Amino acid sequence: MRPPFQFPDDLLALQGAWLRTYAELAQAPATSGTTVLRRRLIALSRCLYTHPYWTDPAQWRAAGVELRRAARSHTPAPAEREAA
């Protein structure tokens, strides 16, 4: 049985942006100049790792997969959709 995780909406939005950026980078041709996408992915990774939700570094390992699953099924609020 999985432990229940309650992720804040801003953390789910960050993870969703990371997943979308990663997918864009995976689909981009190698010759298309992917620097912007790679830099965005690095910045989002930093924001995810340093988010206040992660009070203990071990918590990231325990909940990281659940966060990715939750972000894939998360329906963003209208303000989040406009920012994306």
NUMARVEX-961983 format. One record per atom (N, C-alpha, C, O): x, y, z. Coordinates in steps of 0.05 Angstrom, whole numbers, padded with zeros to 5 digits, always signed. Layout:
BEGIN
XYZ
...
end
This chain:
BEGIN
+00017-00024+00000
+00000+00000+00000
+00018+00025+00000
+00037+00027+00016
+00012+00044-00017
+00028+00068-00019
+00020+00088+00003
-00004+00090+00010
+00040+00102+00014
+00033+00122+00034
+00019+00146+00020
+00026+00152-00003
+00000+00158+00033
-00014+00181+00020
+00004+00206+00021
+00015+00213+00042
+00006+00219-00002
+00022+00243-00003
+00002+00266-00011
-00014+00262-00030
+00004+00288+00002
-00011+00311-00004
+00008+00332-00015
+00022+00346+00001
+00009+00336-00041
+00028+00355-00053
+00014+00381-00056
-00009+00383-00065
+00028+00403-00051
+00017+00430-00056
+00014+00434-00086
+00028+00423-00102
-00006+00451-00093
-00011+00456-00121
+00013+00468-00136
+00017+00462-00159
+00028+00485-00123
+00051+00497-00137
+00072+00476-00143
+00086+00478-00163
+00075+00456-00125
+00094+00435-00131
+00085+00417-00154
+00100+00409-00171
+00059+00411-00154
+00047+00396-00177
+00050+00411-00203
+00056+00399-00224
+00047+00438-00202
+00050+00454-00226
+00079+00454-00236
+00084+00452-00260
+00098+00455-00217
+00126+00454-00224
+00133+00428-00237
+00146+00427-00258
+00123+00406-00225
+00129+00379-00237
+00116+00376-00264
+00128+00365-00282
+00092+00387-00267
+00079+00386-00293
+00094+00401-00314
+00097+00392-00337
+00105+00425-00307
+00121+00440-00326
+00147+00425-00333
+00156+00426-00355
+00158+00412-00313
+00183+00396-00318
+00176+00373-00338
+00192+00369-00357
+00154+00359-00333
+00147+00337-00351
+00142+00347-00380
+00150+00334-00399
+00128+00370-00382
+00123+00381-00409
+00148+00389-00423
+00152+00384-00447
+00166+00402-00408
+00192+00411-00419
+00208+00387-00428
+00221+00387-00449
+00209+00366-00411
+00224+00342-00418
+00213+00329-00443
+00228+00320-00461
+00186+00328-00446
+00174+00317-00470
+00181+00333-00495
+00186+00322-00516
+00180+00360-00492
+00188+00377-00515
+00217+00372-00523
+00223+00371-00546
+00234+00369-00503
+00262+00365-00509
+00266+00338-00522
+00283+00335-00540
+00251+00318-00514
+00254+00291-00526
+00244+00291-00555
+00254+00275-00571
+00225+00308-00561
+00214+00309-00588
+00230+00327-00607
+00227+00325-00632
+00246+00345-00596
+00261+00365-00612
+00284+00351-00627
+00298+00335-00616
+00287+00357-00653
+00310+00346-00668
+00336+00357-00656
+00337+00379-00645
+00356+00341-00657
+00382+00348-00645
+00394+00373-00658
+00409+00387-00645
+00386+00379-00682
+00397+00402-00696
+00380+00427-00692
+00386+00448-00705
+00360+00426-00675
+00341+00448-00673
+00349+00469-00652
+00334+00489-00648
+00371+00466-00639
+00379+00485-00618
+00362+00482-00593
+00343+00497-00589
+00370+00463-00577
+00354+00456-00554
+00364+00470-00528
+00356+00462-00506
+00381+00490-00531
+00392+00503-00508
+00371+00514-00489
+00373+00511-00465
+00351+00528-00500
+00330+00540-00484
+00315+00519-00468
+00310+00522-00444
+00308+00496-00481
+00294+00475-00467
+00312+00463-00445
+00302+00457-00423
+00337+00458-00451
+00355+00446-00431
+00358+00465-00407
+00358+00456-00384
+00360+00491-00412
+00363+00510-00390
+00338+00511-00374
+00339+00514-00349
+00315+00510-00387
+00289+00510-00372
+00287+00485-00355
+00278+00487-00332
+00295+00463-00366
+00294+00438-00350
+00312+00439-00326
+00304+00430-00304
+00336+00450-00329
+00354+00453-00306
+00342+00472-00285
+00343+00466-00261
+00330+00494-00294
+00318+00513-00275
+00294+00500-00260
+00291+00504-00236
+00278+00486-00275
+00255+00472-00262
+00264+00451-00243
+00252+00447-00221
+00286+00437-00250
+00297+00416-00232
+00306+00429-00206
+00301+00418-00184
+00319+00452-00208
+00328+00466-00184
+00305+00474-00167
+00305+00471-00142
+00284+00485-00179
+00260+00494-00164
+00246+00470-00151
+00237+00472-00128
+00245+00448-00164
+00233+00424-00153
+00249+00414-00129
+00237+00408-00108
+00275+00412-00132
+00292+00401-00111
+00293+00419-00086
+00295+00409-00064
+00291+00445-00090
+00293+00464-00067
+00266+00473-00057
+00264+00491-00040
+00244+00461-00067
+00217+00469-00058
+00215+00464-00028
+00224+00444-00018
+00202+00483-00013
+00199+00480+00016
+00184+00454+00025
+00187+00446+00048
+00170+00441+00007
+00156+00416+00014
+00176+00395+00023
+00170+00378+00040
+00200+00395+00011
+00220+00375+00017
+00237+00383+00041
+00258+00394+00037
+00227+00378+00065
+00241+00386+00089
+00264+00366+00094
+00284+00374+00107
+00262+00342+00084
+00282+00322+00088
+00290+00311+00061
+00272+00303+00046
+00316+00310+00054
+00324+00300+00028
+00314+00272+00022
+00309+00265-00001
+00312+00255+00042
+00302+00228+00038
+00273+00228+00029
+00264+00209+00016
+00258+00249+00036
+00230+00250+00029
+00227+00252-00002
+00208+00241-00013
+00246+00265-00015
+00246+00267-00044
+00246+00239-00057
+00232+00233-00075
+00264+00222-00046
+00266+00195-00057
+00240+00179-00053
+00232+00164-00070
+00228+00183-00029
+00204+00168-00023
+00180+00177-00039
+00163+00161-00047
+00178+00203-00044
+00154+00214-00056
+00158+00223-00085
+00138+00231-00098
+00182+00222-00096
+00187+00231-00123
+00170+00218-00144
+00159+00232-00162
+00168+00192-00143
+00152+00177-00163
+00123+00185-00160
+00109+00189-00180
+00113+00187-00135
+00085+00194-00131
+00080+00222-00141
+00058+00228-00151
+00099+00240-00138
+00096+00267-00148
+00093+00267-00178
+00076+00281-00189
+00110+00252-00192
+00107+00250-00221
+00080+00239-00229
+00068+00248-00249
+00071+00218-00215
+00045+00207-00222
+00023+00227-00217
+00005+00230-00233
+00024+00241-00194
+00004+00261-00188
+00004+00284-00208
-00017+00294-00215
+00027+00292-00216
+00029+00315-00235
+00018+00307-00262
+00006+00324-00276
+00021+00282-00270
+00010+00273-00296
-00021+00274-00295
-00033+00279-00316
-00032+00268-00272
-00062+00267-00271
-00073+00293-00260
-00098+00296-00258
-00056+00313-00252
-00065+00338-00241
-00077+00356-00263
-00066+00359-00284
-00101+00366-00257
-00114+00385-00276
-00107+00413-00266
-00115+00421-00244
-00091+00428-00281
-00083+00454-00272
-00106+00474-00270
-00126+00472-00285
-00104+00492-00251
-00123+00513-00248
-00121+00532-00272
-00100+00532-00285
-00142+00548-00278
-00141+00566-00301
-00116+00584-00301
-00105+00588-00323
-00108+00595-00278
-00084+00612-00277
-00059+00597-00285
-00041+00608-00298
-00057+00571-00277
-00034+00555-00284
-00033+00550-00314
-00012+00550-00326
-00057+00545-00327
-00057+00540-00355
-00049+00564-00371
-00035+00562-00392
-00056+00588-00362
-00049+00613-00376
-00019+00618-00373
-00007+00629-00392
-00007+00610-00351
+00022+00614-00347
+00039+00595-00363
+00062+00601-00369
+00028+00572-00370
+00043+00552-00384
+00047+00558-00413
+00060+00543-00428
end
